[in-house]
């Protein structure tokens, strides 16, 4: 496939994606990882991983059902989602901005409410946060013209969530490399099991912030909001690169450390 020149806007987006790919775990991630250890250990007895995995599986079905494309079709001025793949990247980015606002509000409210209940409601936060995160990815994909309704898209969406929650840039790049060849990746029988197991551990850690005595509502709401912002940003970068690649604008974007 011949490569078409990038517009100035597309070139800026490509640079932003390159920086995101190279980012390491931030200070917030390092601090919360240490803070959640004792509470995550205790919460695992309340929400064992098998229960968390079932919650994520149920959340995927719920998020898929909730992700109706009607609003995006209307705002994008198209009759079908694939039409958006051939519209401007600016249009898809604007739609993604609107989708993101709703997802952030849902995450903050969920974290604050379940956090106020401490361990009693922290378990519910695992399933609720999974729904919000997966719903955000589905809706973001729709903004760039991807219906995400094919059998292989289940592993793809879960893989995006894995990439966003990765603990290092090396791990993120490994997952992103696999996502670029979805059909080959989904042939591995264990891919969904690995993704769900990884997400279960991650969401239990996040939910444990809501169990911090006296500060559950603040920590829970704040942690959920930051997590969903990471999901939205990562999902957006992944779909932006996929859109540029599918439109013959580039082959791949290499990671570049921020200046």
Secondary structure, 3 states (H helix, E strand, C coil): CCCCCCCHHHHHHHHHHHHHHHCCCCHHHHHHHHHHHHHHHHHHHHCCHHHHHHHHHHHHHHHHHHCCCHHHHHHHCCCCHHHHHHCCHHHHHHHHHHHHHHHHHHHHHHHHHHHHCCHHHHHHHHHHHHHHHHHHHHHHHHHCCCCCCCCCHHHHHHHHHHHHCCCCHHHHHHHHHHHCCHHHHCCCCCHHHHHHHHHHHHHHHHHHHHHCCCCHHHHHHHHHHHHHHHHHHHHHHHHHHHHHHHCCCCCCCCCCCCC
